[in-house]
Amino acid sequence: MNAPIFLDTGYILALLNSRDEFHSLALQLANEIDSRLITGQGALFVSRDF
């Protein structure tokens, strides 16, 4: 397993929103990541409505 990767709000929103211009890239990365994913409460709070 590789070093953990910190997820920011932009990535989370792109992953959740199919209309986001980076949605396809976010999905591709999600399938390729072989690391533990971590994020902060702020990113989760901002992403909660999407």
PDB file of N, CA, C and O in Angstrom:
ATOM      1  N   MET A   1       0.842  -1.184   0.000  1.00  0.00           N
ATOM      2  CA  MET A   1       0.000   0.000   0.000  1.00  0.00           C
ATOM      3  C   MET A   1       0.885   1.244   0.000  1.00  0.00           C
ATOM      4  O   MET A   1       1.899   1.301   0.695  1.00  0.00           O
ATOM      5  N   ASN A   2       0.491   2.216  -0.773  1.00  0.00           N
ATOM      6  CA  ASN A   2       1.221   3.479  -0.877  1.00  0.00           C
ATOM      7  C   ASN A   2       0.859   4.407   0.279  1.00  0.00           C
ATOM      8  O   ASN A   2       0.001   4.090   1.102  1.00  0.00           O
ATOM      9  N   ALA A   3       1.518   5.541   0.324  1.00  0.00           N
ATOM     10  CA  ALA A   3       1.227   6.550   1.344  1.00  0.00           C
ATOM     11  C   ALA A   3      -0.220   7.027   1.209  1.00  0.00           C
ATOM     12  O   ALA A   3      -0.761   7.033   0.103  1.00  0.00           O
ATOM     13  N   PRO A   4      -0.853   7.425   2.310  1.00  0.00           N
ATOM     14  CA  PRO A   4      -2.233   7.916   2.253  1.00  0.00           C
ATOM     15  C   PRO A   4      -2.346   9.150   1.357  1.00  0.00           C
ATOM     16  O   PRO A   4      -1.398   9.921   1.214  1.00  0.00           O
ATOM     17  N   ILE A   5      -3.509   9.316   0.769  1.00  0.00           N
ATOM     18  CA  ILE A   5      -3.791  10.463  -0.097  1.00  0.00           C
ATOM     19  C   ILE A   5      -4.876  11.299   0.572  1.00  0.00           C
ATOM     20  O   ILE A   5      -5.912  10.777   0.984  1.00  0.00           O
ATOM     21  N   PHE A   6      -4.623  12.615   0.676  1.00  0.00           N
ATOM     22  CA  PHE A   6      -5.595  13.532   1.259  1.00  0.00           C
ATOM     23  C   PHE A   6      -6.548  14.011   0.170  1.00  0.00           C
ATOM     24  O   PHE A   6      -6.108  14.537  -0.853  1.00  0.00           O
ATOM     25  N   LEU A   7      -7.838  13.834   0.380  1.00  0.00           N
ATOM     26  CA  LEU A   7      -8.851  14.272  -0.578  1.00  0.00           C
ATOM     27  C   LEU A   7      -9.340  15.661  -0.204  1.00  0.00           C
ATOM     28  O   LEU A   7      -9.748  15.901   0.932  1.00  0.00           O
ATOM     29  N   ASP A   8      -9.295  16.574  -1.165  1.00  0.00           N
ATOM     30  CA  ASP A   8      -9.819  17.909  -0.901  1.00  0.00           C
ATOM     31  C   ASP A   8     -11.243  18.011  -1.435  1.00  0.00           C
ATOM     32  O   ASP A   8     -11.742  17.092  -2.083  1.00  0.00           O
ATOM     33  N   THR A   9     -11.879  19.122  -1.162  1.00  0.00           N
ATOM     34  CA  THR A   9     -13.271  19.322  -1.543  1.00  0.00           C
ATOM     35  C   THR A   9     -13.477  19.231  -3.047  1.00  0.00           C
ATOM     36  O   THR A   9     -14.468  18.658  -3.501  1.00  0.00           O
ATOM     37  N   GLY A  10     -12.556  19.788  -3.827  1.00  0.00           N
ATOM     38  CA  GLY A  10     -12.698  19.769  -5.284  1.00  0.00           C
ATOM     39  C   GLY A  10     -12.810  18.366  -5.839  1.00  0.00           C
ATOM     40  O   GLY A  10     -13.642  18.104  -6.708  1.00  0.00           O
ATOM     41  N   TYR A  11     -11.979  17.461  -5.343  1.00  0.00           N
ATOM     42  CA  TYR A  11     -12.025  16.073  -5.818  1.00  0.00           C
ATOM     43  C   TYR A  11     -13.331  15.406  -5.399  1.00  0.00           C
ATOM     44  O   TYR A  11     -13.969  14.720  -6.197  1.00  0.00           O
ATOM     45  N   ILE A  12     -13.720  15.607  -4.160  1.00  0.00           N
ATOM     46  CA  ILE A  12     -14.951  14.983  -3.665  1.00  0.00           C
ATOM     47  C   ILE A  12     -16.155  15.464  -4.464  1.00  0.00           C
ATOM     48  O   ILE A  12     -17.004  14.661  -4.852  1.00  0.00           O
ATOM     49  N   LEU A  13     -16.235  16.771  -4.714  1.00  0.00           N
ATOM     50  CA  LEU A  13     -17.358  17.310  -5.482  1.00  0.00           C
ATOM     51  C   LEU A  13     -17.351  16.797  -6.915  1.00  0.00           C
ATOM     52  O   LEU A  13     -18.405  16.472  -7.461  1.00  0.00           O
ATOM     53  N   ALA A  14     -16.184  16.721  -7.524  1.00  0.00           N
ATOM     54  CA  ALA A  14     -16.090  16.192  -8.889  1.00  0.00           C
ATOM     55  C   ALA A  14     -16.531  14.735  -8.930  1.00  0.00           C
ATOM     56  O   ALA A  14     -17.177  14.313  -9.889  1.00  0.00           O
ATOM     57  N   LEU A  15     -16.198  13.981  -7.925  1.00  0.00           N
ATOM     58  CA  LEU A  15     -16.574  12.569  -7.866  1.00  0.00           C
ATOM     59  C   LEU A  15     -18.087  12.408  -7.699  1.00  0.00           C
ATOM     60  O   LEU A  15     -18.685  11.513  -8.297  1.00  0.00           O
ATOM     61  N   LEU A  16     -18.697  13.259  -6.901  1.00  0.00           N
ATOM     62  CA  LEU A  16     -20.126  13.141  -6.613  1.00  0.00           C
ATOM     63  C   LEU A  16     -21.034  13.765  -7.667  1.00  0.00           C
ATOM     64  O   LEU A  16     -22.178  13.340  -7.824  1.00  0.00           O
ATOM     65  N   ASN A  17     -20.539  14.763  -8.389  1.00  0.00           N
ATOM     66  CA  ASN A  17     -21.369  15.527  -9.324  1.00  0.00           C
ATOM     67  C   ASN A  17     -21.076  15.108 -10.761  1.00  0.00           C
ATOM     68  O   ASN A  17     -20.026  15.450 -11.306  1.00  0.00           O
ATOM     69  N   SER A  18     -21.989  14.379 -11.371  1.00  0.00           N
ATOM     70  CA  SER A  18     -21.774  13.889 -12.739  1.00  0.00           C
ATOM     71  C   SER A  18     -21.702  15.019 -13.764  1.00  0.00           C
ATOM     72  O   SER A  18     -21.245  14.794 -14.885  1.00  0.00           O
ATOM     73  N   ARG A  19     -22.139  16.221 -13.412  1.00  0.00           N
ATOM     74  CA  ARG A  19     -22.061  17.359 -14.336  1.00  0.00           C
ATOM     75  C   ARG A  19     -20.779  18.167 -14.180  1.00  0.00           C
ATOM     76  O   ARG A  19     -20.538  19.100 -14.945  1.00  0.00           O
ATOM     77  N   ASP A  20     -19.963  17.820 -13.203  1.00  0.00           N
ATOM     78  CA  ASP A  20     -18.692  18.513 -12.986  1.00  0.00           C
ATOM     79  C   ASP A  20     -17.743  18.230 -14.146  1.00  0.00           C
ATOM     80  O   ASP A  20     -17.687  17.105 -14.641  1.00  0.00           O
ATOM     81  N   GLU A  21     -17.004  19.237 -14.580  1.00  0.00           N
ATOM     82  CA  GLU A  21     -16.105  19.060 -15.722  1.00  0.00           C
ATOM     83  C   GLU A  21     -14.992  18.050 -15.451  1.00  0.00           C
ATOM     84  O   GLU A  21     -14.404  17.521 -16.394  1.00  0.00           O
ATOM     85  N   PHE A  22     -14.694  17.774 -14.188  1.00  0.00           N
ATOM     86  CA  PHE A  22     -13.641  16.821 -13.836  1.00  0.00           C
ATOM     87  C   PHE A  22     -14.191  15.487 -13.321  1.00  0.00           C
ATOM     88  O   PHE A  22     -13.444  14.677 -12.773  1.00  0.00           O
ATOM     89  N   HIS A  23     -15.488  15.262 -13.497  1.00  0.00           N
ATOM     90  CA  HIS A  23     -16.112  14.036 -12.996  1.00  0.00           C
ATOM     91  C   HIS A  23     -15.474  12.776 -13.592  1.00  0.00           C
ATOM     92  O   HIS A  23     -15.162  11.839 -12.856  1.00  0.00           O
ATOM     93  N   SER A  24     -15.282  12.744 -14.888  1.00  0.00           N
ATOM     94  CA  SER A  24     -14.689  11.561 -15.533  1.00  0.00           C
ATOM     95  C   SER A  24     -13.291  11.287 -15.004  1.00  0.00           C
ATOM     96  O   SER A  24     -12.937  10.137 -14.743  1.00  0.00           O
ATOM     97  N   LEU A  25     -12.507  12.324 -14.846  1.00  0.00           N
ATOM     98  CA  LEU A  25     -11.152  12.169 -14.315  1.00  0.00           C
ATOM     99  C   LEU A  25     -11.192  11.682 -12.865  1.00  0.00           C
ATOM    100  O   LEU A  25     -10.399  10.828 -12.470  1.00  0.00           O
ATOM    101  N   ALA A  26     -12.109  12.224 -12.084  1.00  0.00           N
ATOM    102  CA  ALA A  26     -12.236  11.796 -10.690  1.00  0.00           C
ATOM    103  C   ALA A  26     -12.606  10.317 -10.607  1.00  0.00           C
ATOM    104  O   ALA A  26     -12.074   9.595  -9.764  1.00  0.00           O
ATOM    105  N   LEU A  27     -13.514   9.860 -11.472  1.00  0.00           N
ATOM    106  CA  LEU A  27     -13.874   8.439 -11.499  1.00  0.00           C
ATOM    107  C   LEU A  27     -12.686   7.575 -11.892  1.00  0.00           C
ATOM    108  O   LEU A  27     -12.447   6.522 -11.300  1.00  0.00           O
ATOM    109  N   GLN A  28     -11.950   8.026 -12.888  1.00  0.00           N
ATOM    110  CA  GLN A  28     -10.771   7.282 -13.335  1.00  0.00           C
ATOM    111  C   GLN A  28      -9.758   7.155 -12.195  1.00  0.00           C
ATOM    112  O   GLN A  28      -9.229   6.072 -11.944  1.00  0.00           O
ATOM    113  N   LEU A  29      -9.497   8.251 -11.519  1.00  0.00           N
ATOM    114  CA  LEU A  29      -8.553   8.219 -10.398  1.00  0.00           C
ATOM    115  C   LEU A  29      -9.056   7.321  -9.271  1.00  0.00           C
ATOM    116  O   LEU A  29      -8.271   6.606  -8.649  1.00  0.00           O
ATOM    117  N   ALA A  30     -10.358   7.356  -9.008  1.00  0.00           N
ATOM    118  CA  ALA A  30     -10.927   6.521  -7.945  1.00  0.00           C
ATOM    119  C   ALA A  30     -10.681   5.043  -8.218  1.00  0.00           C
ATOM    120  O   ALA A  30     -10.464   4.264  -7.289  1.00  0.00           O
ATOM    121  N   ASN A  31     -10.714   4.660  -9.481  1.00  0.00           N
ATOM    122  CA  ASN A  31     -10.480   3.264  -9.852  1.00  0.00           C
ATOM    123  C   ASN A  31      -9.009   2.887  -9.825  1.00  0.00           C
ATOM    124  O   ASN A  31      -8.676   1.706  -9.732  1.00  0.00           O
ATOM    125  N   GLU A  32      -8.125   3.868  -9.902  1.00  0.00           N
ATOM    126  CA  GLU A  32      -6.690   3.597  -9.974  1.00  0.00           C
ATOM    127  C   GLU A  32      -5.961   3.754  -8.639  1.00  0.00           C
ATOM    128  O   GLU A  32      -4.852   3.243  -8.479  1.00  0.00           O
ATOM    129  N   ILE A  33      -6.560   4.441  -7.697  1.00  0.00           N
ATOM    130  CA  ILE A  33      -5.897   4.719  -6.421  1.00  0.00           C
ATOM    131  C   ILE A  33      -5.758   3.437  -5.606  1.00  0.00           C
ATOM    132  O   ILE A  33      -6.722   2.702  -5.395  1.00  0.00           O
ATOM    133  N   ASP A  34      -4.540   3.195  -5.158  1.00  0.00           N
ATOM    134  CA  ASP A  34      -4.255   2.025  -4.322  1.00  0.00           C
ATOM    135  C   ASP A  34      -3.652   2.495  -2.998  1.00  0.00           C
ATOM    136  O   ASP A  34      -2.623   1.991  -2.548  1.00  0.00           O
ATOM    137  N   SER A  35      -4.313   3.461  -2.397  1.00  0.00           N
ATOM    138  CA  SER A  35      -3.843   4.040  -1.139  1.00  0.00           C
ATOM    139  C   SER A  35      -5.029   4.273  -0.226  1.00  0.00           C
ATOM    140  O   SER A  35      -6.179   4.297  -0.664  1.00  0.00           O
ATOM    141  N   ARG A  36      -4.735   4.441   1.030  1.00  0.00           N
ATOM    142  CA  ARG A  36      -5.774   4.823   1.978  1.00  0.00           C
ATOM    143  C   ARG A  36      -6.129   6.280   1.713  1.00  0.00           C
ATOM    144  O   ARG A  36      -5.243   7.109   1.503  1.00  0.00           O
ATOM    145  N   LEU A  37      -7.418   6.592   1.722  1.00  0.00           N
ATOM    146  CA  LEU A  37      -7.880   7.950   1.456  1.00  0.00           C
ATOM    147  C   LEU A  37      -8.280   8.611   2.769  1.00  0.00           C
ATOM    148  O   LEU A  37      -8.970   8.016   3.596  1.00  0.00           O
ATOM    149  N   ILE A  38      -7.836   9.851   2.945  1.00  0.00           N
ATOM    150  CA  ILE A  38      -8.191  10.607   4.143  1.00  0.00           C
ATOM    151  C   ILE A  38      -8.697  11.983   3.725  1.00  0.00           C
ATOM    152  O   ILE A  38      -8.358  12.475   2.648  1.00  0.00           O
ATOM    153  N   THR A  39      -9.497  12.593   4.569  1.00  0.00           N
ATOM    154  CA  THR A  39      -9.986  13.943   4.315  1.00  0.00           C
ATOM    155  C   THR A  39     -10.290  14.600   5.657  1.00  0.00           C
ATOM    156  O   THR A  39     -10.179  13.970   6.709  1.00  0.00           O
ATOM    157  N   GLY A  40     -10.664  15.841   5.608  1.00  0.00           N
ATOM    158  CA  GLY A  40     -10.979  16.570   6.827  1.00  0.00           C
ATOM    159  C   GLY A  40     -12.462  16.838   6.951  1.00  0.00           C
ATOM    160  O   GLY A  40     -13.217  16.674   5.993  1.00  0.00           O
ATOM    161  N   GLN A  41     -12.869  17.246   8.124  1.00  0.00           N
ATOM    162  CA  GLN A  41     -14.277  17.540   8.359  1.00  0.00           C
ATOM    163  C   GLN A  41     -14.778  18.673   7.476  1.00  0.00           C
ATOM    164  O   GLN A  41     -15.934  18.666   7.051  1.00  0.00           O
ATOM    165  N   GLY A  42     -13.921  19.639   7.199  1.00  0.00           N
ATOM    166  CA  GLY A  42     -14.332  20.762   6.357  1.00  0.00           C
ATOM    167  C   GLY A  42     -14.729  20.314   4.966  1.00  0.00           C
ATOM    168  O   GLY A  42     -15.740  20.768   4.431  1.00  0.00           O
ATOM    169  N   ALA A  43     -13.945  19.426   4.376  1.00  0.00           N
ATOM    170  CA  ALA A  43     -14.249  18.924   3.036  1.00  0.00           C
ATOM    171  C   ALA A  43     -15.553  18.135   3.046  1.00  0.00           C
ATOM    172  O   ALA A  43     -16.346  18.241   2.111  1.00  0.00           O
ATOM    173  N   LEU A  44     -15.779  17.360   4.075  1.00  0.00           N
ATOM    174  CA  LEU A  44     -17.025  16.596   4.169  1.00  0.00           C
ATOM    175  C   LEU A  44     -18.216  17.515   4.391  1.00  0.00           C
ATOM    176  O   LEU A  44     -19.287  17.286   3.828  1.00  0.00           O
ATOM    177  N   PHE A  45     -18.042  18.550   5.202  1.00  0.00           N
ATOM    178  CA  PHE A  45     -19.120  19.496   5.474  1.00  0.00           C
ATOM    179  C   PHE A  45     -19.548  20.208   4.197  1.00  0.00           C
ATOM    180  O   PHE A  45     -20.743  20.321   3.924  1.00  0.00           O
ATOM    181  N   VAL A  46     -18.597  20.684   3.421  1.00  0.00           N
ATOM    182  CA  VAL A  46     -18.901  21.399   2.180  1.00  0.00           C
ATOM    183  C   VAL A  46     -19.535  20.462   1.160  1.00  0.00           C
ATOM    184  O   VAL A  46     -20.367  20.895   0.363  1.00  0.00           O
ATOM    185  N   SER A  47     -19.158  19.193   1.170  1.00  0.00           N
ATOM    186  CA  SER A  47     -19.618  18.222   0.177  1.00  0.00           C
ATOM    187  C   SER A  47     -20.960  17.589   0.532  1.00  0.00           C
ATOM    188  O   SER A  47     -21.512  16.851  -0.285  1.00  0.00           O
ATOM    189  N   ARG A  48     -21.488  17.842   1.686  1.00  0.00           N
ATOM    190  CA  ARG A  48     -22.644  17.098   2.183  1.00  0.00           C
ATOM    191  C   ARG A  48     -23.908  17.264   1.347  1.00  0.00           C
ATOM    192  O   ARG A  48     -24.757  16.372   1.352  1.00  0.00           O
ATOM    193  N   ASP A  49     -24.060  18.360   0.640  1.00  0.00           N
ATOM    194  CA  ASP A  49     -25.298  18.622  -0.098  1.00  0.00           C
ATOM    195  C   ASP A  49     -25.262  18.172  -1.550  1.00  0.00           C
ATOM    196  O   ASP A  49     -26.201  18.440  -2.299  1.00  0.00           O
ATOM    197  N   PHE A  50     -24.203  17.495  -1.960  1.00  0.00           N
ATOM    198  CA  PHE A  50     -24.102  17.092  -3.363  1.00  0.00           C
ATOM    199  C   PHE A  50     -24.361  15.630  -3.531  1.00  0.00           C
ATOM    200  O   PHE A  50     -24.317  15.120  -4.651  1.00  0.00           O
TER     201      PHE A  50
END
